[in-house]
Amino acid sequence: MEDLVIRDADVVDGSGGPSYRADVVVDDGRIVAIVQEAAAAGCQRPRATRELDAEGLVLSPGFVDMHAHSDLALLRDPDHSAKAAQGVTLEVLGQDGLSYAPVDDRTLAGVRRAISGWNGHGDDVDFDWRSVGEYLDRLDHGFDGRGIAVNAAYLIPQGTVRALAVGWEDRAATPRELERMRRLVAEGLEQGAVGMSSGLTYTPGMYAGDAELTELCRVVASYGGFYCPHHRSYGAGALRAYGETVELARRAGCPLHLAHATLNFGVNEGRAPQLLSLLDEALAAGADITLDTYPYTSGCTTLAALLPSWAGEGGPEAVLARLADEGTAARIRHDLEVVGADGCHGVPVDWGTIEISGVGDPGLGGYVGRTVQESADLRGEAPWTTARRLLLEDRLAPAILQHVGHEENVRAIMRHRVHTGGSDGILQGAKPHPRAYGTFPHYLGHYARESGVLSLEECVAHLTSRPAARLRLPDRGLVREGYRADLVLFDPRTVAAGSTYAAPRALPTGIPHVLIDGRFVIEDGRRTDVLAGRAVRRSPV
């Protein structure tokens, strides 16, 4: 007898096609039978050791978070309800060009400091890996050999590769350094990474020129991977930056996935149709392009990320030294407030839009939940003085929300035929962005049910089969016989994000059951102790 039969579910199978009513049978981690209209047909219904009544519930494939920052969270938190409770069954890690493999001891120390605002300092994690393969093995092992909360795929972080081969200097790579980077990328792909990411407003990855990136993308393409860039601007010059990225991928012959494909700041209000026209033209010419977005208007990053790139040369300790020097700090301020630093996407910073969402030092918690401008006003000082002090005292750890987006752009981009969902969820800080806990139910509840921007069937396809196709996963992303039983059961009438800007860690409603590999990780709305997640490695070409 099979393990489980899910009875009378409204199956939204991930293809984008109409829903249908069916009994779905699961055994040994896979979908083994789908009996449509079983009750109405009067045939003998499938039986199993366990039967789940799904009357009134939608059964869909598990959701794929195409842009996650759970690189350490999956190793420190076996519960991980932030994603499991949303119905996420697979996260793509190694984003924005900075993560923890491949590294040596020196590079690891610099990366840990540089992205502490994303993932914490990592003092509670045993960094017992150095290569991509060892990191994936560590995810497989998880907690006492039992695995992790959800599945995870990994992108080779180009900035980390550059730090390892070149350092944190703002200069072109030598031929020998470029060859080492090519070799590191190849090794990471051979060990199971699905592609390569870049963070081209983050040091040191932003120091790479297009020729260097093109060479690395050629390696990625040769292994059947894809390039996932956080490109050089989402503000002033955003459309130019998108165009340059599309052209780079074309020259390299590399599939392209545009990370958090937003258009932010006042200069880009209402310009989504121009971006989509650019992409449509490239797609018509044969380009292989997908993208992801989160369904919110504000962004989230670190306060240090706003600084001009020249201030980041040499790594985190060099940044702190420049901030401590009065003359150099004045130059940084001028670039930020007058010129528009490349770290702030070429737009002069508006401190009233920069909200502190987290700090490393609990003693600085009074800044959290206030904009830099608000904290400065309370102290009777210039906002730059407040920002500089916070960066120095918290040693670059502060995380921020950046309230610079436009709803009409968000809606237009999510409708596109190559769109997928990605939370870009940073789980650190006392007041993280609600997207970390709410992206997927927010798509389903707000944008599908309430706003009608997408039909339910379209929305599920964006969150399941489309990302699975980009990741080249042959047995995930659809409700099909023979596919892995990574499944979500949700109530289409009530599914909604619980997280808000005021209560960002509130869990969603209307998602009673989530299965990974046929095992319940969420059951009757509660997290079980099941650790069914494993590393998902690149499929051979």
Protein Blocks (a to p, Z undefined) as FASTA:
>chain_A
ZZbdcehiacdehnopacdddddddeehiafbdcehklmnopacdddfbdcdfehiacdd
ddddfbdckklmmmmmmnlmmmmmnopabdcehiehiacbdcdfklmmmmmmmmmmmnon
olmpccfbfbfklmmmmmmnmnghnapfbdcdddddfklmmmmmnojcdcdddfklmmmm
mmmmmmmmmnopabdcddfkbcfklmpcfklmmmmmmmmmmnopacddddfbfbehklmm
mmmmmmmmmmnopacddehiacedjklgoilmmmmmmmmmmmmnopacddddddbfbdcd
dfklmpcfklmgoijklmmmmmmpmklmmmmmmmmmmnopaklnopacdfklmccfbdfb
lklmmmgopafklmmmmnopafklmmmmmmmmnnomaccdddfbcfklmmmmmmpmkbcc
dekiafedjbdcfklmmmmmmmmmmmmmmnomacfklmmmmmmmmmmmmnopakghiace
hiacddcdddfklgccfbdfklmmbccehiabcceehiafbgghiacfbdfbccdddddZ
Z
